Amino acid sequence: MLYKVTETKKNNYIELIKWIKCLNARSYEIVFQKPLKALRLCKCAYHLAQKCGCQEERAFSLLVTGYAHKGLSNNTKCIKNMLVAVQLFEHLGHLQGKMRALNLLGTNYFYFGAYELSLEYYNESLGLARGMADKAAEASILNNIGEIHRQLEQYREALIYYENAFVMSKDLNNLRNMAGILINMGYIYSYLNQNIKTLNIYRESLNYCRKIGDKIKIGEVLNCLGEAYEKLQKEQVALQYYLNSLRVLKKYGNMYYRINVLVRIGELLIKQNQQDRGLACLQEALSIGEKISAENELSKIHLSLSAYYEDKGNFAMALHHYKRFSLLEKKIRNEKLEEKLKLAATEFRIEQMKNEAEIFRLKNIELKRRNEEIKENARLLTLANQKMLKFQEQLKTANQRLKLLSTIDEVTGISNRRSFENTLKKEWNRCLREGKDLSLIIVDIDNFKRYNDSYGHLQGDKCLRKVAKVLESILKRSSDFMGRFGGEEFAAILSNTSYDDALKIADRMRRRIEKMKIVHEQSAIVSYITISLGLATTMPSYGEDHMNLVKAADQKLYQAKDQGRNRICSVRLR
């Protein structure tokens, strides 16, 4: 039963304050397991604390409300509560509370993709944690900052933060934190193609997960190991890890992670020509996604199924799944826009509430608060309408660019790895039907790490753009493709191009880049930028995997590097 407030004087609120403390303590105990129930309790505590003027308990109930909203994915509401909580904790001089509220603000702005603002809050929270010598909080915040750098593809910086967070967690014997940080580090080493290191990292994480008995995280790490082995082309080993992951997640009732694992299994089985089993996995993933309304995951599954049916020539089913994909993408974009509008309105509202603590000390507090709300709401309405119009214009432009941007590399402006893989499959199938040659050139900028270390990453990105522009300009036919393969590597797909013609194009690329004479004083070859190229040509045949062509070109690229760089090594497969 809730405590009923009577017309008691403020100095007689002692029992009520005790009850508020109990409500806050109980809500914090259950907030991570039962966020909805915790939300009801701390809302009640907040209103009671506001009634009796107990600012510390009011601030704490807001903090717990924020954790509950985070657990329920109500990010805008969480931000609104934390902005107020930060002001209250600052007024009270409560550094621990302010640190936690700032950290929560950083996390929620991270979810919105506002990385600069997120990093600002994390850094402020980190300063407070260090000032209080709170190593556990410091490790958690360092890991969060690492996540921002990972999202921005600043992998070296991300690893520094992860490693510092891991060392602190190890000193505190916080196995749960250690397991999670290792998973984050594994993602980076996987992207950097350091496959053996990736495997060792994930195995270490799995060991910690087993020690703490976190079954869901065990399932997650098993899935990561499967991805690592699949990348090493050890498909049967990868499949076994995926199946083990699925078994664990299914046993302990986690539906969200199961979707990703089922998709991985499905795509691998289809790749192994086990279409019926593979499709069954994708359909099961689709069913779970619909059950829990995992719209982002559903969108990816429909796109994958559309591509599958298109490859099989079943254009009706391909169109059906693509339509479902498009509808989900549109819905997701609209929901994000709505959240941004809510967030904008909240930020304007919070700006006007900074002096709330002073207002509470005024005699006519209720009247003044209402007057301020009327003025504020009128202003917010005007601002929200203006921002709505602006977001609507941005949405139109974003919709037009969405399809293009999904295939473009942000740094160089040419096609990305995803576009490369789709194009290679398409051109492989076309040359297979027509009995034509297919050539692939993989290009690597020589000693590019030294260039980055010497001139900085901004200059490195500028160099990548110059090289990409020149390489792309050499390809003349509409069917020719040039894209970024990864890091400082590029790839050219030359459909219906003989070995000799492809070799001439590769030599033209090498000479044109050398002719540019982009200064590179740290190069081990000459004092300017050069490239090494690996070329492979084949006539596709049934039963042959197109990845063999990629592997052959890649091997020739490494041969060119081993022979001194600034050269072409090539092979005619068949």
C-alpha positions as CSV (number, residue, x, y, z in Angstrom):
1,M,0.0,0.0,0.0
2,L,1.3,3.4,-0.9
3,Y,2.0,6.0,1.8
4,K,-0.8,8.6,1.8
5,V,0.3,12.2,2.1
6,T,-1.7,14.3,4.5
7,E,-1.7,18.0,5.5
8,T,1.3,17.5,7.7
9,K,4.0,20.2,8.2
10,K,7.3,19.6,6.4
11,N,9.2,18.8,9.6
12,N,6.8,15.9,10.3
13,Y,7.7,14.2,7.0
14,I,10.3,11.9,8.6
15,E,8.2,8.7,8.2
16,L,7.3,9.6,4.6
17,I,11.0,10.1,3.8
18,K,11.8,6.7,5.2
19,W,9.1,5.2,3.0
20,I,10.5,7.0,-0.1
21,K,14.0,5.6,0.7
22,C,12.5,2.1,0.9
23,L,10.7,2.5,-2.5
24,N,13.9,3.8,-4.1
25,A,16.0,1.0,-2.7
26,R,13.6,-1.7,-3.8
27,S,13.2,-0.2,-7.3
28,Y,17.0,-0.2,-7.7
29,E,17.2,-3.9,-6.6
30,I,14.9,-5.0,-9.4
31,V,15.5,-2.4,-12.1
32,F,17.8,-4.7,-14.2
33,Q,15.6,-7.8,-14.0
34,K,12.1,-6.2,-13.9
35,P,12.4,-2.7,-15.3
36,L,8.6,-2.2,-15.7
37,K,7.9,-2.9,-12.1
38,A,10.8,-0.8,-11.0
39,L,9.5,2.1,-13.1
40,R,6.2,2.1,-11.2
41,L,7.9,2.1,-7.8
42,C,10.4,4.9,-8.5
43,K,7.7,7.0,-10.2
44,C,5.8,6.8,-7.0
45,A,8.9,7.6,-5.0
46,Y,9.6,10.6,-7.2
47,H,6.1,12.2,-6.7
48,L,6.3,11.7,-2.9
49,A,9.8,13.2,-2.8
50,Q,8.6,16.1,-4.8
51,K,5.6,16.6,-2.5
52,C,7.8,16.8,0.7
53,G,10.7,18.6,-0.9
54,C,13.3,15.8,-0.5
55,Q,15.6,16.7,-3.3
56,E,18.2,13.9,-2.8
57,E,15.6,11.1,-3.0
58,R,13.9,12.9,-5.9
59,A,17.2,12.8,-7.7
60,F,17.9,9.2,-6.9
61,S,14.4,8.1,-8.0
62,L,15.0,9.9,-11.3
63,L,18.3,8.0,-11.7
64,V,16.5,4.6,-11.2
65,T,13.8,5.7,-13.6
66,G,16.5,6.3,-16.2
67,Y,17.9,2.8,-15.7
68,A,14.3,1.4,-16.1
69,H,13.7,3.4,-19.3
70,K,17.1,2.3,-20.7
71,G,16.1,-1.4,-20.1
72,L,12.7,-0.7,-21.8
73,S,14.5,1.1,-24.7
74,N,12.7,4.4,-23.9
75,N,15.8,6.4,-24.8
76,T,14.2,9.8,-25.1
77,K,12.5,9.5,-21.7
78,C,15.7,8.3,-20.2
79,I,17.6,11.4,-21.5
80,K,14.8,13.7,-20.2
81,N,15.1,12.3,-16.7
82,M,18.9,12.3,-16.7
83,L,19.2,15.9,-17.7
84,V,17.1,16.9,-14.7
85,A,18.9,14.4,-12.4
86,V,22.3,15.9,-13.4
87,Q,21.1,19.3,-12.3
88,L,19.7,18.0,-9.0
89,F,22.9,16.0,-8.1
90,E,25.1,19.0,-9.0
91,H,23.0,21.3,-6.8
92,L,23.3,18.7,-3.9
93,G,27.0,18.2,-4.5
94,H,26.3,14.5,-4.9
95,L,29.2,13.5,-7.2
96,Q,28.5,9.7,-7.3
97,G,24.9,10.4,-8.5
98,K,26.0,13.0,-11.0
99,M,28.6,10.6,-12.4
100,R,26.1,7.8,-12.9
101,A,23.6,10.1,-14.5
102,L,26.2,11.5,-16.9
103,N,27.3,8.0,-17.9
104,L,23.7,7.1,-18.6
105,L,23.3,10.2,-20.7
106,G,26.3,9.2,-22.7
107,T,24.9,5.7,-23.3
108,N,21.5,7.0,-24.5
109,Y,23.0,9.6,-26.9
110,F,25.2,6.7,-28.2
111,Y,22.1,4.8,-29.1
112,F,20.9,7.9,-31.1
113,G,24.2,8.0,-33.0
114,A,25.1,11.4,-31.4
115,Y,28.7,10.3,-30.8
116,E,30.2,13.7,-30.1
117,L,27.6,14.5,-27.5
118,S,27.9,11.0,-26.1
119,L,31.7,11.3,-25.8
120,E,31.3,14.7,-24.0
121,Y,29.1,13.2,-21.3
122,Y,31.3,10.1,-20.9
123,N,34.4,12.3,-20.5
124,E,32.7,14.4,-17.8
125,S,31.6,11.2,-16.0
126,L,35.1,9.7,-16.4
127,G,36.6,12.8,-14.7
128,L,34.3,12.4,-11.7
129,A,35.0,8.7,-11.4
130,R,38.7,9.3,-11.4
131,G,38.3,12.1,-8.8
132,M,36.5,9.7,-6.5
133,A,39.0,6.9,-7.3
134,D,36.0,4.7,-8.4
135,K,37.9,2.1,-10.5
136,A,34.8,0.0,-11.3
137,A,33.0,3.0,-12.7
138,E,36.1,4.2,-14.5
139,A,36.5,0.8,-16.2
140,S,32.9,0.8,-17.3
141,I,33.1,4.3,-18.8
142,L,36.4,3.5,-20.6
143,N,34.7,0.5,-22.2
144,N,31.8,2.8,-23.3
145,I,34.2,5.3,-24.8
146,G,35.9,2.4,-26.7
147,E,32.5,1.5,-28.2
148,I,32.2,5.0,-29.6
149,H,35.6,4.8,-31.3
150,R,34.7,1.3,-32.6
151,Q,31.5,2.7,-34.2
152,L,33.6,5.5,-35.8
153,E,36.1,2.8,-37.1
154,Q,38.9,4.4,-35.0
155,Y,40.1,0.9,-34.1
156,R,43.5,1.8,-32.6
157,E,41.9,4.3,-30.2
158,A,39.1,1.8,-29.3
159,L,41.7,-0.9,-28.4
160,I,43.5,1.5,-26.1
161,Y,40.3,2.2,-24.2
162,Y,39.3,-1.5,-24.1
163,E,42.7,-2.6,-22.9
164,N,42.8,0.0,-20.1
165,A,39.2,-1.0,-19.1
166,F,40.3,-4.7,-19.1
167,V,43.3,-4.2,-16.9
168,M,41.2,-2.3,-14.3
169,S,38.5,-4.9,-14.4
170,K,41.1,-7.6,-14.0
171,D,42.6,-5.8,-10.9
172,L,39.1,-5.7,-9.5
173,N,38.5,-9.4,-10.5
174,N,35.3,-8.3,-12.3
175,L,35.0,-11.3,-14.6
176,R,31.7,-10.1,-16.1
177,N,33.3,-6.8,-17.3
178,M,36.3,-8.7,-18.6
179,A,34.2,-11.1,-20.6
180,G,32.2,-8.2,-22.3
181,I,35.3,-6.1,-23.0
182,L,37.1,-9.1,-24.7
183,I,34.1,-9.6,-27.0
184,N,34.3,-5.9,-28.0
185,M,38.1,-6.4,-28.7
186,G,37.4,-9.5,-30.7
187,Y,35.1,-7.6,-33.0
188,I,38.0,-5.2,-33.9
189,Y,40.6,-7.9,-34.4
190,S,38.1,-9.7,-36.6
191,Y,37.6,-6.6,-38.8
192,L,41.4,-6.1,-39.0
193,N,41.7,-9.8,-40.2
194,Q,43.9,-10.8,-37.3
195,N,42.0,-14.1,-37.2
196,I,44.2,-16.1,-34.8
197,K,44.2,-13.3,-32.3
198,T,40.4,-13.0,-32.7
199,L,40.0,-16.7,-31.8
200,N,42.2,-16.4,-28.8
201,I,40.3,-13.4,-27.5
202,Y,36.9,-15.1,-27.9
203,R,38.2,-18.2,-26.2
204,E,39.4,-16.2,-23.2
205,S,36.0,-14.5,-23.1
206,L,34.3,-17.8,-23.2
207,N,36.4,-19.0,-20.2
208,Y,35.3,-16.0,-18.1
209,C,31.7,-16.5,-19.1
210,R,31.7,-20.1,-18.0
211,K,33.3,-19.1,-14.7
212,I,30.5,-16.6,-13.9
213,G,27.9,-18.9,-15.3
214,D,26.4,-16.3,-17.7
215,K,24.6,-18.6,-20.1
216,I,23.4,-15.9,-22.5
217,K,26.8,-14.4,-22.9
218,I,28.2,-18.0,-23.4
219,G,25.8,-18.3,-26.4
220,E,26.9,-14.9,-27.7
221,V,30.6,-15.8,-27.5
222,L,30.0,-19.2,-29.2
223,N,28.4,-17.3,-32.0
224,C,31.4,-15.0,-32.3
225,L,33.7,-18.0,-32.5
226,G,31.6,-19.4,-35.3
227,E,31.9,-16.2,-37.2
228,A,35.7,-16.3,-36.7
229,Y,36.0,-19.8,-38.0
230,E,33.8,-19.1,-40.9
231,K,36.0,-16.2,-41.8
232,L,38.9,-18.7,-41.8
233,Q,36.8,-20.8,-44.2
234,K,36.6,-23.6,-41.7
235,E,32.9,-23.9,-42.3
236,Q,32.2,-27.2,-40.5
237,V,33.9,-26.0,-37.3
238,A,32.0,-22.7,-37.6
239,L,28.7,-24.6,-38.1
240,Q,29.3,-26.6,-34.9
241,Y,29.9,-23.4,-32.9
242,Y,26.8,-21.8,-34.3
243,L,24.7,-24.9,-33.4
244,N,26.2,-25.0,-29.9
245,S,25.4,-21.3,-29.5
246,L,21.8,-21.9,-30.7
247,R,21.4,-24.8,-28.3
248,V,22.5,-22.6,-25.3
249,L,20.4,-19.6,-26.3
250,K,17.3,-21.8,-26.9
251,K,17.7,-23.6,-23.6
252,Y,17.9,-20.3,-21.6
253,G,15.1,-18.5,-23.5
254,N,17.0,-15.7,-25.2
255,M,15.2,-14.9,-28.5
256,Y,17.0,-11.8,-29.7
257,Y,20.5,-13.4,-30.0
258,R,19.0,-16.6,-31.5
259,I,17.9,-14.6,-34.6
260,N,21.4,-13.7,-35.5
261,V,22.7,-17.2,-34.9
262,L,19.9,-18.7,-37.0
263,V,20.7,-16.3,-39.9
264,R,24.4,-17.3,-39.7
265,I,23.5,-21.0,-39.8
266,G,21.0,-20.5,-42.6
267,E,23.4,-18.6,-44.8
268,L,26.2,-21.1,-44.2
269,L,24.0,-24.0,-45.1
270,I,22.8,-22.4,-48.2
271,K,26.4,-21.7,-49.2
272,Q,27.0,-25.4,-48.7
273,N,24.1,-26.2,-51.0
274,Q,21.9,-27.4,-48.2
275,Q,19.1,-25.0,-49.3
276,D,16.2,-26.7,-47.5
277,R,17.9,-26.7,-44.1
278,G,19.3,-23.2,-44.7
279,L,15.9,-21.8,-45.6
280,A,14.3,-23.4,-42.6
281,C,16.8,-21.6,-40.3
282,L,16.1,-18.3,-42.0
283,Q,12.3,-18.9,-41.7
284,E,12.7,-19.7,-38.0
285,A,14.7,-16.5,-37.5
286,L,11.9,-14.6,-39.3
287,S,9.3,-16.2,-37.1
288,I,11.2,-15.3,-33.9
289,G,11.8,-11.7,-35.1
290,E,8.1,-11.2,-35.8
291,K,7.2,-12.6,-32.4
292,I,9.5,-10.1,-30.5
293,S,9.1,-7.3,-33.0
294,A,12.8,-7.2,-33.8
295,E,12.4,-4.9,-36.8
296,N,16.0,-4.2,-37.5
297,E,16.8,-7.9,-37.6
298,L,13.7,-8.7,-39.6
299,S,14.8,-6.1,-42.2
300,K,18.1,-7.9,-42.6
301,I,16.5,-11.3,-43.0
302,H,14.1,-10.1,-45.7
303,L,17.0,-8.6,-47.6
304,S,19.0,-11.8,-47.3
305,L,16.0,-13.9,-48.5
306,S,15.4,-11.5,-51.4
307,A,19.0,-11.9,-52.5
308,Y,18.7,-15.7,-52.2
309,Y,15.5,-16.0,-54.3
310,E,16.9,-13.5,-56.9
311,D,20.0,-15.7,-57.3
312,K,17.7,-18.7,-57.7
313,G,15.6,-16.9,-60.4
314,N,12.5,-16.9,-58.2
315,F,11.8,-13.2,-58.8
316,A,8.3,-13.3,-57.3
317,M,9.6,-14.4,-53.9
318,A,12.6,-12.0,-54.2
319,L,10.2,-9.1,-54.8
320,H,7.9,-10.2,-51.9
321,H,10.8,-10.2,-49.5
322,Y,12.3,-6.9,-50.9
323,K,8.9,-5.2,-50.4
324,R,8.9,-6.4,-46.8
325,F,12.4,-5.1,-46.3
326,S,11.5,-1.7,-47.8
327,L,8.4,-1.4,-45.6
328,L,10.4,-2.2,-42.4
329,E,13.2,0.2,-43.4
330,K,10.7,3.0,-43.9
331,K,9.0,2.2,-40.5
332,I,12.4,2.2,-38.7
333,R,13.4,5.5,-40.3
334,N,10.1,7.1,-39.3
335,E,10.4,5.8,-35.8
336,K,13.9,7.2,-35.5
337,L,12.7,10.6,-36.8
338,E,9.9,10.6,-34.3
339,E,12.4,9.8,-31.5
340,K,14.7,12.7,-32.7
341,L,11.8,15.1,-32.6
342,K,10.9,14.0,-29.1
343,L,14.5,14.3,-28.0
344,A,14.7,17.9,-29.5
345,A,11.6,18.9,-27.6
346,T,12.9,17.4,-24.4
347,E,16.3,19.2,-24.7
348,F,14.5,22.5,-25.2
349,R,12.3,21.8,-22.2
350,I,15.2,20.8,-19.9
351,E,17.1,24.0,-20.8
352,Q,14.2,26.0,-19.2
353,M,14.2,23.8,-16.0
354,K,17.8,24.6,-14.9
355,N,16.6,27.1,-12.3
356,E,14.0,24.6,-10.9
357,A,15.8,24.3,-7.5
358,E,15.5,28.0,-7.0
359,I,11.9,28.1,-8.0
360,F,11.0,25.5,-5.3
361,R,12.1,28.1,-2.6
362,L,9.7,30.7,-3.8
363,K,6.4,31.3,-2.0
364,N,4.2,31.1,-5.1
365,I,6.0,28.1,-6.5
366,E,2.9,26.4,-8.0
367,L,1.6,29.5,-9.8
368,K,5.0,30.5,-11.2
369,R,5.7,26.9,-12.3
370,R,2.4,26.8,-14.3
371,N,3.1,30.2,-15.8
372,E,6.5,29.0,-16.9
373,E,5.1,25.9,-18.4
374,I,2.5,27.8,-20.5
375,K,5.3,30.0,-21.9
376,E,7.6,27.1,-22.3
377,N,5.0,24.9,-24.1
378,A,4.1,27.7,-26.5
379,R,7.8,28.1,-27.3
380,L,8.4,24.4,-27.6
381,L,5.5,24.0,-29.9
382,T,6.9,26.7,-32.3
383,L,10.4,25.1,-32.1
384,A,9.1,21.6,-32.5
385,N,7.0,22.6,-35.6
386,Q,10.1,24.3,-37.1
387,K,12.2,21.2,-36.4
388,M,9.5,18.9,-37.7
389,L,9.5,20.7,-41.1
390,K,13.3,20.5,-41.2
391,F,13.4,16.8,-40.4
392,Q,10.7,16.1,-43.0
393,E,12.9,17.8,-45.6
394,Q,15.9,15.8,-44.4
395,L,13.9,12.6,-44.5
396,K,13.0,13.2,-48.2
397,T,16.6,13.7,-49.1
398,A,17.7,10.7,-46.9
399,N,15.2,8.4,-48.7
400,Q,16.6,9.4,-52.0
401,R,20.2,8.8,-50.9
402,L,19.6,5.7,-48.8
403,K,19.9,3.2,-51.6
404,L,23.1,4.9,-52.9
405,L,24.7,5.4,-49.5
406,S,24.3,1.7,-48.6
407,T,26.8,0.8,-51.3
408,I,29.2,3.7,-51.0
409,D,32.4,3.8,-49.0
410,E,32.3,6.9,-46.8
411,V,36.1,7.7,-46.9
412,T,36.8,7.3,-50.6
413,G,33.4,7.9,-52.2
414,I,33.6,4.7,-54.4
415,S,31.8,1.4,-53.9
416,N,32.2,-0.4,-50.6
417,R,33.0,-4.0,-49.7
418,R,29.3,-5.0,-49.6
419,S,28.8,-3.6,-53.1
420,F,32.0,-5.5,-54.2
421,E,30.7,-8.8,-52.9
422,N,27.3,-8.4,-54.6
423,T,28.8,-7.3,-57.9
424,L,31.3,-10.2,-57.9
425,K,28.5,-12.8,-57.4
426,K,26.4,-11.1,-60.2
427,E,29.3,-10.9,-62.7
428,W,30.4,-14.5,-61.8
429,N,26.9,-15.8,-62.7
430,R,26.8,-13.8,-65.9
431,C,30.2,-15.0,-67.1
432,L,29.1,-18.5,-66.1
433,R,26.0,-18.3,-68.3
434,E,27.8,-16.7,-71.2
435,G,31.1,-18.7,-71.0
436,K,33.2,-15.6,-70.7
437,D,36.4,-14.8,-68.8
438,L,36.2,-12.9,-65.4
439,S,39.2,-11.0,-64.1
440,L,39.8,-9.7,-60.6
441,I,42.5,-7.2,-59.6
442,I,43.3,-6.6,-55.9
443,V,45.3,-3.4,-55.3
444,D,47.3,-2.6,-52.1
445,I,49.0,0.8,-51.3
446,D,52.6,0.0,-50.4
447,N,53.7,0.8,-46.9
448,F,50.5,2.6,-46.2
449,K,50.7,2.1,-42.4
450,R,54.0,4.0,-42.4
451,Y,52.2,6.8,-44.4
452,N,49.5,7.0,-41.8
453,D,52.0,7.0,-38.9
454,S,54.0,9.7,-40.6
455,Y,51.4,12.1,-42.0
456,G,48.4,11.3,-39.8
457,H,45.0,9.6,-40.6
458,L,43.4,12.7,-42.1
459,Q,46.2,12.9,-44.7
460,G,45.9,9.1,-45.1
461,D,42.2,9.4,-45.9
462,K,43.0,12.1,-48.4
463,C,45.6,9.8,-50.1
464,L,43.1,7.0,-50.2
465,R,40.6,9.3,-52.0
466,K,43.2,10.3,-54.6
467,V,44.2,6.7,-55.3
468,A,40.6,5.6,-55.5
469,K,39.7,8.4,-58.0
470,V,42.6,7.5,-60.3
471,L,42.0,3.8,-60.2
472,E,38.3,4.3,-61.0
473,S,39.1,6.6,-63.9
474,I,41.1,3.9,-65.6
475,L,38.1,1.6,-65.9
476,K,36.1,2.8,-69.0
477,R,33.3,0.2,-69.5
478,S,29.9,0.5,-67.7
479,S,30.3,-3.1,-66.6
480,D,33.7,-2.5,-65.0
481,F,33.7,-2.2,-61.2
482,M,36.1,-0.5,-58.8
483,G,35.5,-0.6,-55.0
484,R,37.3,-0.4,-51.7
485,F,38.2,-3.9,-50.6
486,G,39.2,-3.0,-47.0
487,G,41.8,-0.7,-45.3
488,E,44.2,0.4,-48.0
489,E,43.1,-2.3,-50.5
490,F,40.9,-1.8,-53.6
491,A,39.5,-4.3,-56.0
492,A,38.5,-4.2,-59.7
493,I,36.1,-6.6,-61.2
494,L,36.5,-6.9,-65.0
495,S,33.7,-9.0,-66.6
496,N,34.3,-10.5,-70.1
497,T,38.0,-9.5,-69.9
498,S,40.8,-11.8,-70.9
499,Y,44.0,-12.4,-68.9
500,D,46.1,-10.3,-71.3
501,D,43.7,-7.3,-71.3
502,A,43.4,-7.4,-67.5
503,L,47.2,-7.4,-67.2
504,K,47.4,-4.3,-69.4
505,I,44.8,-2.5,-67.2
506,A,46.7,-3.6,-64.0
507,D,49.9,-2.2,-65.5
508,R,48.2,1.0,-66.4
509,M,47.0,1.4,-62.8
510,R,50.5,0.8,-61.4
511,R,52.1,3.3,-63.8
512,R,49.4,6.0,-63.2
513,I,49.7,5.8,-59.4
514,E,53.5,6.0,-59.7
515,K,53.2,8.9,-62.1
516,M,51.2,10.9,-59.5
517,K,54.3,10.9,-57.2
518,I,52.3,11.4,-53.9
519,V,55.1,12.1,-51.4
520,H,55.8,9.1,-49.1
521,E,59.3,9.6,-47.5
522,Q,58.9,6.6,-45.2
523,S,58.3,4.2,-48.1
524,A,60.8,1.3,-48.2
525,I,60.6,1.4,-52.1
526,V,60.8,5.0,-53.4
527,S,59.9,8.4,-51.9
528,Y,56.4,8.4,-53.2
529,I,53.2,6.3,-53.2
530,T,53.3,3.0,-55.1
531,I,50.9,0.1,-55.4
532,S,51.2,-3.7,-55.6
533,L,48.6,-5.7,-57.6
534,G,47.4,-9.3,-57.6
535,L,45.5,-10.4,-60.7
536,A,43.6,-13.6,-61.3
537,T,41.6,-14.6,-64.4
538,T,39.2,-17.5,-64.8
539,M,36.3,-18.8,-66.8
540,P,33.7,-19.6,-64.2
541,S,32.4,-23.2,-64.2
542,Y,29.5,-24.9,-62.4
543,G,30.3,-26.2,-58.9
544,E,33.2,-23.7,-58.5
545,D,33.1,-21.1,-55.8
546,H,33.7,-17.4,-56.8
547,M,35.7,-17.0,-53.6
548,N,38.5,-19.1,-55.3
549,L,39.0,-16.2,-57.6
550,V,39.3,-13.8,-54.7
551,K,41.7,-16.1,-52.9
552,A,43.9,-16.5,-56.0
553,A,44.1,-12.7,-56.6
554,D,44.9,-12.2,-52.9
555,Q,47.7,-14.8,-53.0
556,K,49.2,-13.0,-56.1
557,L,49.0,-9.7,-54.2
558,Y,51.0,-11.2,-51.3
559,Q,53.5,-12.6,-53.9
560,A,53.9,-9.1,-55.3
561,K,54.6,-7.8,-51.9
562,D,57.1,-10.5,-51.1
563,Q,59.0,-9.8,-54.3
564,G,59.6,-6.2,-53.4
565,R,56.2,-4.4,-54.0
566,N,55.4,-1.9,-56.8
567,R,54.7,-4.7,-59.2
568,I,52.0,-7.1,-60.5
569,C,51.8,-10.8,-60.0
570,S,49.1,-12.6,-61.9
571,V,47.7,-16.1,-62.7
572,R,45.3,-17.6,-65.2
573,L,43.3,-20.2,-63.3
574,R,41.5,-21.9,-66.3
